[in-house]
Amino acid sequence: MTQTISKISTQKTKGRYNLELDGKFAFGVSEMTLIKFGLMKNRQLNEKDIIEIKKYEESAQAISKALTFLSHHLRTEKEVLQKLRGLDFSPSAIQSAIAHLKAEKYLDDRVYAENFVRTQANLSSLGPAVIDRKLRAVGVFQNDIDAALKDYPVDDQIENAFNLAEKFQKHYAKNSIIQQKQKINQALFAKGYHSDLIKQVVERLDFQVDEDQQLANVRAVTDKIWSRYEKYGRQRTYKVRAYLYGKGFPAELIDRVIGEKDHG
């Protein structure tokens, strides 16, 4: 059974057209589909033609939506797949769109990974472990991640980690030196740096022992917890001393501050 295109009219959306078959609205098509199939008034279409046109049109729409999605910034294949599935395109239309986008280099997970590594290393100073995890989360395969991370050499990682470590050192300056090192280790690990590299970086930091500052730190912590431990009665001094030891403060400074409290 064949039907005849009785009218082709423009839609309000630019580049879209309405097709009427035998005097009745049939479906809308894009200009790409119109040209692809040479659609014009009085052309006859059989059922197979209509199925093929609709299939192509859906793929064209999927490509158009994907390109809009990609226009803001690079995306991975997984992200585009999820977007198109969320728009209720058929699996075949999605597959066709993805194939087209990859062939035209609009989608390339290796390129995405390379750009991501550069951005995260230069702007966020992230370590390779976090970068790896973030890339896997958006669907990039491990071989592409490993290839991209080759552009983030160890020397650059050390420089980034050291700059971060200096900032963390200032932030944790009121802690004991032992605690400073622990917290810097934890912070760098959370940023994605590996333990061997962290060890090298922390060893390069200058932890100058300023006794006056250390004494002030012990006093500040003791003042904070002294009333809290009042409930322990005679055991308060022991409990406070144990707490301060656990924070890594030197024994002689702890004894001095506890003595000040006992005789205050």
Backbone bond lengths (Angstrom), bond angles and torsions (degrees), N, CA, C in turn:
res aa  C-N    CA-C-N  psi(-1)  N-CA   C-N-CA  omega(-1)  CA-C   N-CA-C  phi
1 M - - - 1.473 - - 1.536 109.50 -
2 T 1.303 115.30 128.81 1.468 119.93 179.83 1.522 110.51 -110.88
3 Q 1.323 113.99 154.73 1.453 120.80 175.71 1.534 107.98 -129.37
4 T 1.307 115.31 154.57 1.457 119.97 -176.13 1.520 110.52 -110.69
5 I 1.329 114.56 136.65 1.470 119.07 175.41 1.532 107.14 -71.60
6 S 1.319 114.82 111.24 1.470 119.42 -177.44 1.525 112.65 -94.16
7 K 1.342 116.69 -21.47 1.460 118.69 -179.46 1.530 110.10 -162.64
8 I 1.330 115.87 141.76 1.470 122.54 172.47 1.529 106.81 -126.15
9 S 1.317 117.25 118.87 1.470 120.77 -177.93 1.522 110.37 -127.28
10 T 1.318 114.90 151.87 1.467 119.39 -179.34 1.527 110.89 -78.20
11 Q 1.315 115.08 146.58 1.462 121.08 174.05 1.529 109.20 -91.73
12 K 1.318 116.23 171.79 1.464 120.04 176.20 1.522 110.76 -65.85
13 T 1.344 115.78 -31.21 1.460 120.33 178.09 1.521 109.20 -76.76
14 K 1.321 116.19 125.97 1.454 120.81 -177.88 1.529 111.33 -59.36
15 G 1.341 115.24 133.77 1.457 119.99 177.70 1.509 114.55 83.28
16 R 1.339 117.01 9.26 1.470 121.76 178.81 1.521 110.27 -116.82
17 Y 1.337 115.67 146.34 1.469 120.84 -175.86 1.528 110.38 -137.51
18 N 1.327 115.47 147.58 1.454 122.41 174.07 1.522 109.26 -97.79
19 L 1.317 116.09 134.81 1.466 121.19 175.98 1.525 109.55 -108.08
20 E 1.336 116.41 129.36 1.471 121.54 173.07 1.521 107.88 -109.23
21 L 1.322 115.14 131.23 1.456 121.52 177.08 1.526 108.67 -113.52
22 D 1.318 115.55 124.35 1.476 121.53 -178.60 1.530 111.34 52.08
23 G 1.334 115.75 41.33 1.460 121.02 173.85 1.506 115.55 83.24
24 K 1.350 117.99 4.12 1.459 120.92 -179.94 1.534 110.01 -125.45
25 F 1.355 114.70 143.98 1.464 117.99 177.89 1.525 109.49 -61.10
26 A 1.329 115.56 133.47 1.467 120.52 -178.17 1.526 111.23 -109.21
27 F 1.332 116.43 -59.64 1.459 120.83 179.57 1.526 109.48 -169.33
28 G 1.321 115.29 166.38 1.455 120.89 178.34 1.513 110.89 -97.62
29 V 1.328 115.71 151.25 1.461 120.48 178.39 1.528 109.54 -138.23
30 S 1.324 115.22 159.98 1.452 120.89 175.33 1.528 109.45 -88.60
31 E 1.310 115.07 166.90 1.474 119.55 177.56 1.526 110.59 -62.51
32 M 1.331 116.38 -33.64 1.461 120.96 178.17 1.529 111.06 -60.47
33 T 1.337 115.62 -43.13 1.465 120.32 179.69 1.525 110.66 -69.74
34 L 1.317 115.52 -39.19 1.462 121.02 179.52 1.529 110.42 -57.63
35 I 1.319 115.08 -45.22 1.468 120.11 -178.79 1.526 111.18 -73.43
36 K 1.325 115.85 -42.93 1.459 121.41 -177.87 1.531 112.07 -54.60
37 F 1.328 116.15 -43.09 1.471 120.04 -175.94 1.534 112.96 -101.77
38 G 1.324 116.39 3.43 1.465 119.32 179.29 1.520 112.57 58.07
39 L 1.333 116.42 43.62 1.458 120.59 -175.99 1.525 110.44 -75.38
40 M 1.321 116.13 130.52 1.457 121.38 178.94 1.532 109.25 -154.12
41 K 1.307 114.98 164.40 1.470 120.45 -178.32 1.525 110.59 -58.90
42 N 1.336 114.26 141.12 1.471 124.62 177.93 1.524 113.83 77.43
43 R 1.322 117.84 -0.47 1.462 118.44 175.27 1.525 108.98 -74.34
44 Q 1.307 115.48 141.03 1.461 120.29 -179.87 1.535 109.79 -96.62
45 L 1.323 114.12 139.68 1.467 120.83 179.58 1.518 109.76 -126.47
46 N 1.348 115.48 132.57 1.463 117.75 173.73 1.523 109.30 -93.71
47 E 1.296 116.56 178.73 1.463 120.97 -175.47 1.529 111.84 -61.30
48 K 1.334 116.31 -39.09 1.458 120.81 179.44 1.533 110.60 -64.35
49 D 1.347 115.61 -40.71 1.471 119.93 178.21 1.527 111.17 -60.25
50 I 1.320 115.51 -44.85 1.466 120.72 -176.98 1.532 110.83 -64.55
51 I 1.339 116.38 -42.09 1.466 120.70 178.48 1.532 110.10 -61.66
52 E 1.335 115.27 -44.06 1.468 119.85 -179.17 1.527 111.39 -65.31
53 I 1.338 116.43 -41.05 1.468 120.66 179.48 1.526 110.44 -64.39
54 K 1.319 116.89 -45.46 1.462 120.43 -179.97 1.524 111.70 -63.51
55 K 1.329 115.78 -39.20 1.460 120.13 179.30 1.529 110.60 -64.11
56 Y 1.332 114.85 -44.98 1.469 119.20 178.65 1.524 110.84 -64.76
57 E 1.317 115.82 -40.71 1.467 120.66 -178.98 1.527 111.14 -62.68
58 E 1.316 117.29 -40.99 1.459 119.92 178.65 1.527 110.62 -64.36
59 S 1.328 116.24 -41.05 1.457 120.37 177.75 1.525 110.27 -63.11
60 A 1.341 116.19 -41.41 1.460 121.00 179.22 1.528 110.48 -62.69
61 Q 1.324 115.97 -40.58 1.457 120.13 178.03 1.523 111.36 -65.62
62 A 1.324 115.71 -39.79 1.461 119.96 178.33 1.525 110.25 -63.51
63 I 1.319 116.71 -41.32 1.466 121.04 177.79 1.527 110.14 -62.66
64 S 1.330 115.79 -44.50 1.469 120.72 -179.35 1.531 111.11 -60.96
65 K 1.335 116.74 -45.50 1.466 120.39 179.84 1.528 110.79 -65.23
66 A 1.326 115.22 -39.04 1.464 119.30 179.55 1.528 111.06 -65.51
67 L 1.322 116.91 -41.15 1.467 120.33 179.43 1.528 111.33 -64.07
68 T 1.327 115.91 -37.88 1.469 119.35 175.73 1.527 110.32 -62.93
69 F 1.321 115.66 -42.30 1.461 122.08 178.84 1.533 110.85 -63.27
70 L 1.335 115.93 -35.94 1.461 121.55 -178.30 1.524 113.11 -81.86
71 S 1.322 116.58 -12.60 1.462 119.95 -173.82 1.531 113.03 -69.82
72 H 1.325 116.77 -22.57 1.467 120.62 -177.65 1.522 111.64 -79.98
73 H 1.319 117.03 -46.06 1.464 121.74 175.13 1.521 109.16 -166.65
74 L 1.328 116.22 173.75 1.458 120.63 -178.20 1.531 111.13 -61.29
75 R 1.318 114.51 144.71 1.468 120.67 176.68 1.528 108.86 -131.45
76 T 1.333 115.28 159.77 1.455 119.40 174.85 1.526 109.67 -91.07
77 E 1.312 114.61 165.83 1.468 119.76 177.89 1.528 110.39 -58.92
78 K 1.327 116.63 -40.67 1.466 120.51 179.79 1.524 111.21 -61.21
79 E 1.337 117.12 -42.30 1.458 120.99 -178.96 1.527 111.47 -65.00
80 V 1.329 116.57 -40.33 1.465 120.13 178.95 1.529 110.16 -68.67
81 L 1.310 116.94 -40.49 1.468 120.92 176.12 1.526 111.02 -57.19
82 Q 1.315 115.75 -48.02 1.466 120.16 -179.34 1.520 111.37 -62.92
83 K 1.333 116.65 -38.97 1.462 120.70 179.09 1.520 110.97 -63.33
84 L 1.320 117.49 -47.05 1.464 121.58 -177.83 1.533 111.40 -68.71
85 R 1.321 116.40 -36.45 1.469 118.88 176.07 1.521 110.59 -64.28
86 G 1.330 115.38 -36.77 1.456 119.66 178.39 1.517 112.95 -67.29
87 L 1.326 116.74 -20.38 1.466 121.66 178.21 1.531 112.00 -94.39
88 D 1.335 115.18 7.33 1.478 122.29 173.58 1.529 114.60 65.59
89 F 1.317 116.98 31.16 1.456 119.22 171.83 1.527 108.55 -75.10
90 S 1.324 116.55 152.30 1.462 120.84 179.16 1.524 109.87 -70.16
91 P 1.329 117.21 155.45 1.473 120.29 178.59 1.528 112.77 -55.25
92 S 1.323 116.70 -39.51 1.472 119.07 -178.63 1.525 111.39 -67.10
93 A 1.343 117.14 -38.41 1.465 120.80 178.53 1.530 110.26 -66.41
94 I 1.328 115.89 -40.31 1.463 120.39 179.21 1.526 110.10 -64.85
95 Q 1.327 115.85 -45.35 1.460 120.44 -179.87 1.527 110.88 -60.47
96 S 1.317 115.76 -42.48 1.457 120.93 179.07 1.521 111.27 -64.54
97 A 1.327 116.16 -42.68 1.465 120.85 -179.61 1.525 111.33 -64.70
98 I 1.315 116.47 -44.06 1.466 120.92 179.88 1.529 110.08 -62.20
99 A 1.314 116.37 -44.23 1.468 120.58 179.76 1.526 110.68 -60.51
100 H 1.338 116.39 -42.41 1.467 121.29 179.61 1.535 110.42 -64.69
101 L 1.320 117.34 -45.32 1.459 121.68 -177.85 1.531 111.52 -65.05
102 K 1.322 116.83 -36.57 1.465 120.10 178.25 1.521 110.78 -71.59
103 A 1.330 116.39 -39.71 1.465 120.27 179.10 1.524 111.60 -63.74
104 E 1.331 115.85 -35.08 1.468 120.94 -179.12 1.525 112.37 -90.69
105 K 1.350 116.93 6.02 1.468 123.57 176.97 1.532 114.01 66.73
106 Y 1.336 116.74 20.78 1.460 118.85 172.47 1.529 110.19 -77.42
107 L 1.322 115.52 -25.11 1.463 122.14 178.31 1.515 108.42 -120.59
108 D 1.324 116.40 122.88 1.466 120.76 177.84 1.530 107.21 -157.18
109 D 1.320 116.11 102.19 1.462 120.13 -175.76 1.530 112.97 -64.83
110 R 1.326 117.15 -28.36 1.471 119.15 177.00 1.529 110.18 -66.43
111 V 1.325 116.14 -45.12 1.467 120.90 178.30 1.527 109.94 -63.94
112 Y 1.342 116.08 -41.25 1.465 120.50 177.74 1.530 109.65 -57.88
113 A 1.331 116.50 -47.54 1.461 120.97 -177.50 1.526 111.07 -62.98
114 E 1.332 117.45 -41.40 1.461 121.06 -179.70 1.529 110.94 -62.79
115 N 1.334 116.11 -43.99 1.465 120.33 178.40 1.522 111.34 -65.83
116 F 1.328 116.42 -39.88 1.461 121.30 -179.13 1.527 110.68 -63.95
117 V 1.320 116.14 -44.08 1.466 120.13 179.92 1.524 110.32 -60.91
118 R 1.329 117.20 -46.88 1.470 120.34 -179.97 1.528 111.20 -59.97
119 T 1.329 115.68 -45.08 1.462 120.21 -177.46 1.527 111.43 -64.10
120 Q 1.320 116.33 -48.03 1.464 120.19 -176.84 1.526 112.01 -68.86
121 A 1.316 116.75 -33.85 1.460 120.04 178.95 1.526 110.98 -72.38
122 N 1.323 117.06 -42.51 1.466 121.13 -174.15 1.524 113.48 -82.58
123 L 1.325 117.22 -36.92 1.462 120.10 -174.75 1.523 113.78 -98.98
124 S 1.327 116.98 -33.84 1.466 119.97 -175.74 1.523 113.38 -110.46
125 S 1.333 116.80 -9.40 1.478 121.95 -179.54 1.526 112.12 56.22
126 L 1.325 116.57 34.11 1.465 119.57 178.72 1.522 110.92 -75.47
127 G 1.324 115.38 150.80 1.453 121.13 176.41 1.517 111.06 -85.55
128 P 1.331 117.25 168.20 1.467 121.83 -175.23 1.529 114.94 -61.98
129 A 1.329 117.42 -32.42 1.472 119.11 -177.53 1.527 111.71 -65.83
130 V 1.334 116.99 -43.07 1.466 120.44 178.89 1.525 110.56 -70.07
131 I 1.327 117.03 -40.07 1.469 120.67 177.55 1.521 109.78 -60.32
132 D 1.317 116.59 -45.93 1.471 121.80 177.83 1.526 110.61 -56.36
133 R 1.340 115.79 -47.55 1.472 120.57 -177.73 1.530 111.97 -64.15
134 K 1.323 116.47 -40.92 1.460 120.23 179.81 1.533 111.47 -66.45
135 L 1.313 117.09 -39.02 1.464 120.38 179.62 1.532 111.18 -68.66
136 R 1.319 116.67 -39.80 1.473 119.33 177.53 1.531 110.83 -64.08
137 A 1.331 115.59 -33.51 1.470 119.83 -179.23 1.524 112.46 -65.01
138 V 1.344 116.82 -27.99 1.473 119.25 179.24 1.525 111.77 -100.47
139 G 1.336 115.77 14.93 1.456 119.68 169.32 1.513 117.42 92.48
140 V 1.332 117.64 10.57 1.465 119.21 179.41 1.527 109.03 -78.59
141 F 1.328 116.40 134.22 1.462 120.98 -178.99 1.533 110.64 -73.02
142 Q 1.334 114.79 153.91 1.452 120.56 -173.58 1.526 113.06 -61.03
143 N 1.332 117.46 -36.04 1.463 118.59 -179.28 1.531 111.48 -64.44
144 D 1.340 117.04 -35.01 1.464 120.41 176.57 1.529 111.43 -71.53
145 I 1.322 116.17 -36.28 1.470 120.46 177.72 1.524 110.32 -64.96
146 D 1.345 115.92 -47.44 1.465 120.29 -178.75 1.529 111.10 -61.27
147 A 1.333 115.80 -40.13 1.468 119.71 179.34 1.526 111.01 -64.93
148 A 1.321 116.41 -41.25 1.473 120.90 -179.03 1.526 111.45 -68.27
149 L 1.324 117.11 -37.63 1.464 120.80 -178.33 1.528 112.93 -69.64
150 K 1.321 117.05 -14.21 1.468 120.13 175.42 1.530 110.82 -64.89
151 D 1.341 116.03 -21.89 1.468 120.60 177.90 1.532 112.00 -85.61
152 Y 1.331 116.18 8.86 1.474 121.16 177.74 1.529 106.97 -122.54
153 P 1.336 117.33 76.25 1.467 121.27 -174.12 1.520 112.95 -64.23
154 V 1.318 115.13 160.85 1.466 121.77 -176.86 1.526 111.34 -59.06
155 D 1.326 117.38 -38.37 1.474 119.78 -179.97 1.532 111.23 -59.65
156 D 1.323 116.40 -40.51 1.466 120.21 177.83 1.527 110.75 -67.98
157 Q 1.328 116.43 -38.25 1.459 120.25 177.67 1.526 110.54 -62.15
158 I 1.333 116.36 -43.28 1.467 120.93 -179.61 1.526 110.26 -63.34
159 E 1.328 116.20 -42.81 1.469 119.67 179.95 1.525 111.00 -62.49
160 N 1.336 116.65 -45.57 1.465 120.36 178.64 1.525 111.32 -62.92
161 A 1.330 115.44 -45.34 1.468 120.05 -177.98 1.528 110.93 -64.62
162 F 1.328 116.93 -38.96 1.464 120.37 -179.47 1.532 110.95 -66.24
163 N 1.333 116.65 -42.47 1.472 120.21 177.58 1.524 111.24 -61.03
164 L 1.332 115.62 -41.22 1.467 119.64 176.67 1.529 110.51 -64.99
165 A 1.329 115.85 -43.20 1.468 120.78 -177.39 1.532 110.94 -59.97
166 E 1.326 117.02 -39.86 1.466 119.91 178.58 1.528 111.25 -63.26
167 K 1.335 116.09 -38.23 1.464 120.02 177.72 1.530 110.67 -67.13
168 F 1.325 115.82 -42.88 1.466 120.01 178.95 1.533 110.27 -64.52
169 Q 1.319 116.44 -36.84 1.464 120.29 -179.94 1.527 110.98 -61.59
170 K 1.304 116.72 -42.10 1.464 120.77 176.96 1.534 110.83 -65.14
171 H 1.343 114.73 -40.35 1.467 119.79 -178.08 1.535 111.34 -64.41
172 Y 1.332 116.08 -36.42 1.460 120.06 -176.11 1.530 112.35 -101.54
173 A 1.331 116.96 20.86 1.469 121.78 -174.95 1.523 113.09 -59.60
174 K 1.325 117.84 -25.36 1.467 120.57 -177.89 1.525 112.73 -82.38
175 N 1.313 116.40 -3.87 1.461 120.33 176.75 1.527 109.65 -89.75
176 S 1.316 115.45 167.13 1.461 118.99 173.95 1.525 108.48 -66.54
177 I 1.336 115.11 161.24 1.469 119.22 -178.61 1.529 110.60 -61.83
178 I 1.328 117.18 -39.39 1.466 120.52 177.64 1.523 110.38 -59.93
179 Q 1.341 115.38 -45.20 1.463 119.06 179.33 1.522 111.97 -68.43
180 Q 1.325 116.73 -36.58 1.461 119.40 176.60 1.520 110.30 -56.51
181 K 1.316 115.83 -47.29 1.471 120.51 -179.07 1.525 110.85 -63.07
182 Q 1.325 116.52 -42.18 1.465 120.56 179.38 1.524 111.25 -61.85
183 K 1.326 115.55 -45.92 1.459 120.16 -177.56 1.531 111.82 -69.02
184 I 1.327 117.20 -36.94 1.466 120.39 176.85 1.524 109.67 -65.07
185 N 1.332 116.04 -42.72 1.469 120.16 175.99 1.526 111.10 -56.52
186 Q 1.318 115.73 -49.05 1.466 120.61 -178.50 1.527 111.56 -62.99
187 A 1.335 116.18 -41.88 1.463 120.22 -178.44 1.527 111.56 -65.79
188 L 1.318 117.15 -42.30 1.467 120.69 179.55 1.528 111.31 -69.07
189 F 1.317 116.21 -36.22 1.468 119.50 176.87 1.531 110.26 -63.94
190 A 1.340 115.22 -40.94 1.477 119.90 178.65 1.529 111.30 -65.39
191 K 1.325 117.04 -26.50 1.468 121.89 178.30 1.527 112.34 -80.10
192 G 1.331 115.57 -7.53 1.466 118.42 174.72 1.512 116.06 103.60
193 Y 1.336 117.40 16.00 1.461 119.54 179.44 1.522 110.55 -94.46
194 H 1.322 115.49 148.89 1.457 120.75 -177.33 1.531 111.04 -82.76
195 S 1.316 116.51 154.71 1.465 122.19 -171.32 1.528 113.41 -59.70
196 D 1.332 118.00 -40.08 1.468 119.92 -179.21 1.526 110.92 -63.64
197 L 1.321 116.25 -41.05 1.460 120.17 179.29 1.528 110.28 -68.23
198 I 1.329 116.49 -40.14 1.471 120.51 178.80 1.522 110.27 -60.25
199 K 1.311 116.48 -41.83 1.465 121.03 179.65 1.527 110.78 -59.31
200 Q 1.354 116.12 -44.75 1.471 120.28 178.41 1.532 111.07 -60.29
201 V 1.326 115.45 -43.38 1.465 120.65 -176.72 1.523 111.12 -66.38
202 V 1.316 117.27 -46.48 1.469 121.04 -178.03 1.528 110.50 -63.58
203 E 1.341 116.82 -35.16 1.460 120.38 178.84 1.526 111.78 -66.44
204 R 1.324 116.99 -24.33 1.473 121.20 179.59 1.532 112.63 -81.25
205 L 1.322 117.38 -16.79 1.462 120.72 -178.29 1.525 111.08 -72.22
206 D 1.300 115.28 148.57 1.459 121.12 179.76 1.529 109.22 -98.41
207 F 1.322 115.59 102.78 1.467 120.40 178.86 1.533 108.35 -98.30
208 Q 1.307 116.13 82.20 1.466 120.70 179.23 1.527 109.81 -74.43
209 V 1.327 114.72 132.37 1.461 120.02 -179.90 1.518 108.58 -85.87
210 D 1.320 116.26 103.77 1.460 122.65 175.73 1.530 106.28 -100.49
211 E 1.338 115.99 101.53 1.465 119.69 -173.12 1.523 112.25 -61.74
212 D 1.326 116.38 -37.21 1.465 119.34 179.11 1.535 110.65 -63.26
213 Q 1.344 115.75 -42.30 1.461 119.61 178.80 1.523 110.97 -67.73
214 Q 1.344 116.11 -40.92 1.457 120.71 178.45 1.529 110.55 -62.46
215 L 1.331 115.54 -41.54 1.462 119.87 179.22 1.534 110.27 -63.70
216 A 1.325 115.30 -41.85 1.468 119.77 178.14 1.519 110.55 -62.98
217 N 1.338 116.78 -37.92 1.466 121.11 178.81 1.523 111.21 -64.98
218 V 1.338 115.85 -43.41 1.476 119.74 179.23 1.524 109.80 -62.72
219 R 1.320 116.46 -44.11 1.472 120.16 179.65 1.532 110.98 -61.88
220 A 1.335 116.38 -41.61 1.470 120.08 -178.23 1.522 110.75 -63.80
221 V 1.327 116.82 -44.16 1.468 120.06 179.75 1.525 110.43 -67.66
222 T 1.324 116.28 -41.68 1.473 120.17 -179.85 1.528 110.91 -62.64
223 D 1.318 116.45 -44.13 1.471 120.05 177.83 1.529 111.36 -58.91
224 K 1.302 115.42 -34.97 1.463 120.70 -177.40 1.524 112.03 -69.46
225 I 1.331 116.82 -35.75 1.467 119.66 -173.19 1.534 113.69 -105.07
226 W 1.334 117.87 -10.61 1.465 120.37 -172.10 1.531 112.70 -56.57
227 S 1.333 116.07 -48.92 1.461 118.69 -178.65 1.533 111.68 -69.97
228 R 1.327 115.65 -29.91 1.464 119.99 179.92 1.528 111.76 -63.17
229 Y 1.346 116.57 -31.76 1.457 120.70 -177.42 1.536 113.26 -94.47
230 E 1.327 115.86 8.15 1.461 119.74 -179.40 1.531 111.97 -60.58
231 K 1.321 116.17 -30.66 1.476 121.12 -177.75 1.532 112.76 -63.23
232 Y 1.338 117.50 -15.25 1.463 120.64 -178.52 1.537 111.87 -86.75
233 G 1.323 116.27 -1.36 1.463 119.81 176.12 1.512 112.65 57.95
234 R 1.345 115.70 -123.88 1.459 120.56 -177.64 1.534 112.18 -65.06
235 Q 1.323 115.92 -19.74 1.466 119.95 -179.15 1.529 112.34 -84.38
236 R 1.351 115.99 -3.48 1.465 118.48 -175.09 1.527 112.01 -58.23
237 T 1.330 116.48 -48.20 1.471 120.01 -177.97 1.524 111.01 -57.37
238 Y 1.340 116.74 -42.73 1.460 121.75 179.71 1.528 110.46 -64.00
239 K 1.341 116.26 -44.51 1.465 120.89 -178.15 1.534 111.55 -64.28
240 V 1.331 115.28 -43.01 1.474 119.84 -179.56 1.522 109.76 -65.79
241 R 1.346 115.84 -43.43 1.463 119.73 -179.93 1.540 110.07 -60.89
242 A 1.319 117.51 -43.11 1.466 121.65 179.76 1.538 111.09 -63.43
243 Y 1.336 114.63 -39.84 1.473 119.45 179.06 1.534 110.22 -62.09
244 L 1.337 116.68 -45.17 1.463 121.43 -178.13 1.529 111.48 -68.18
245 Y 1.335 116.30 -37.26 1.466 119.51 174.43 1.530 109.53 -58.93
246 G 1.329 114.71 -44.30 1.466 119.99 -179.44 1.516 113.12 -61.93
247 K 1.317 116.31 -25.35 1.462 121.14 178.42 1.528 111.89 -84.56
248 G 1.329 116.18 -3.40 1.460 119.71 174.68 1.510 116.30 88.44
249 F 1.329 117.88 12.64 1.461 119.66 -179.96 1.530 109.96 -77.59
250 P 1.343 116.76 148.92 1.474 120.32 -179.50 1.533 111.33 -63.51
251 A 1.314 115.70 143.60 1.465 121.67 -176.10 1.526 112.23 -59.92
252 E 1.365 116.84 -40.59 1.467 118.96 -176.35 1.532 111.73 -65.68
253 L 1.351 116.31 -33.67 1.458 118.99 178.69 1.531 110.82 -74.30
254 I 1.327 115.82 -36.80 1.465 119.82 177.39 1.527 110.01 -61.81
255 D 1.348 116.16 -46.92 1.466 120.41 -179.66 1.527 110.99 -60.87
256 R 1.319 115.45 -38.60 1.466 119.47 -179.39 1.522 111.41 -64.39
257 V 1.347 115.80 -46.08 1.460 119.78 -178.21 1.518 111.76 -69.70
258 I 1.351 116.84 -39.84 1.453 119.95 177.04 1.534 110.04 -62.46
259 G 1.342 115.88 -39.30 1.464 119.93 177.35 1.521 111.36 -61.54
260 E 1.350 115.66 -38.98 1.467 119.33 178.20 1.535 110.51 -63.03
261 K 1.327 115.65 -38.78 1.478 119.67 -179.65 1.511 111.28 -69.40
262 D 1.325 114.95 -42.62 1.475 119.15 -178.02 1.524 112.31 -65.21
263 H 1.334 115.64 -29.95 1.467 120.16 -176.19 1.531 111.54 -109.97
264 G 1.356 115.38 11.68 1.453 118.64 -176.10 1.527 112.43 -79.68
